[in-house]
């Protein structure tokens, strides 16, 4: 049966339209790129996050630990800018000796050199300090009798030093000077002057931080740093040490002892460092010393001036302090008396 011409045309158009749609679909598949999860090829990778700056602990900078308020014995030098403590040099270690291998010939034992005889008259080296003083922060000179030890802390400036040295010389009295490493580095001539005048020099740390906030490694840096700086200036502070702020505990005392130092506190703080602006006076300084006068008394005074009013009350009161102690029948000693010297 013949297909009408109109029906044949419709079939031809439908087939052509279907073919066109198939061709269009194939073209779209070929032309459009497949979707990807990552960035397009050749795009730069995302930048890594910026690193955060490392936090520096207050102990490592030699600063007092946060949250600790000043004690009554806080000194003006506490406000000075600290310096980085010296780098601790690790102790030298002996390299391990290799184990001998079986059947390997062994080198001969080195000959032991004969012992050298001691030079006649050479005394044996004494221990740094008596063992009975370990574990203590001494507040008096034990067994010293009717004598007083005048001690002077130095950390801020040297404003009162000329008058103090002049008074001690005129009265024939020797004192003990606790110096920070910073002060010694800034006043090397004054260190040599103190030692040349016959006074005892001692260690007061490098930068005057609170010690209970430091680990033992930082304590060693503070003590050894001050020691090296004072030695370089011409004096030897060993083996006497005073804690900054008087801040200590059993651990820090043991750490200082292990470095060869005995800890020395005080019987009385004159509070002359407070200055007139803090309510002190020359008379108040002398009265405080007299009020607790006792055998072996250790008096704490300061070299520097008050940062607010510039006064040097300890230096100004020193002549009266010495005269009143002498009038009570007492003499004077340095802290070498602790060492049996």
QUIQUIVEN-V979167 format. One record per helix or strand of 3 or more residues. SS is the DSSP state (A for helix, B for strand). FROM is the first residue (numbers start at 0). LEN is the number of residues. Records with the same first field share a line. If there is no record, write none. Layout:
SS = FROM-LEN ; FROM-LEN
This chain:
A = 4-27 ; 75-4 ; 130-3 ; 160-11 ; 180-6 ; 187-9 ; 210-3 ; 215-17 ; 243-3 ; 249-9 ; 271-3 ; 275-3 ; 281-10 ; 312-15 ; 334-5
B = 146-8 ; 175-4 ; 199-4 ; 261-3 ; 296-6 ; 330-3
